[in-house]
Amino acid sequence: MQRLMIARIFLLKPKIQLADEPASMVDACSRATILDMLLDLRDETGMTIIFITHDIGLAYYISDTVYIMEHGKFVESGKADEVILHPQAAYTKRLISDVPKIHEEWDLSTVDLKQE
């Protein structure tokens, strides 16, 4: 369904596209396809995409500019590299720290490893 909606966007070629969680509720392969289609569309038409997501990693991947909202208010904004790599707001720092990192050792101290 999401791919069909993106195909319709290719036909209409709007100047601005509002994409609210366009890659949610799909598997990783479909997510990559949807994101690639949106990026291609953006590049081919010069369209602006307002990409709404809870996934800070996805926002970083797809965005030139990022706006971080907490409780409906903007707490930080700027170029994606600047906001993600050098966050200023406490909320942004928390969002980034919650992203799983494969190069760091997992902290399992809060996990009950006893088998019942």
Buried (B, 14 or more C-beta within 10 A) or exposed (E): EBEEEBEEBEEEEEEEBEBEEBBEEBEEEEBEBBBEBBEEBBEEBEBBBEBEBEBBBBBBEBBEEBBBEBEEEEBBBBEBEBBBEEBEBEBBEEBBEEEEEEEEEEEEEEEEEEEE
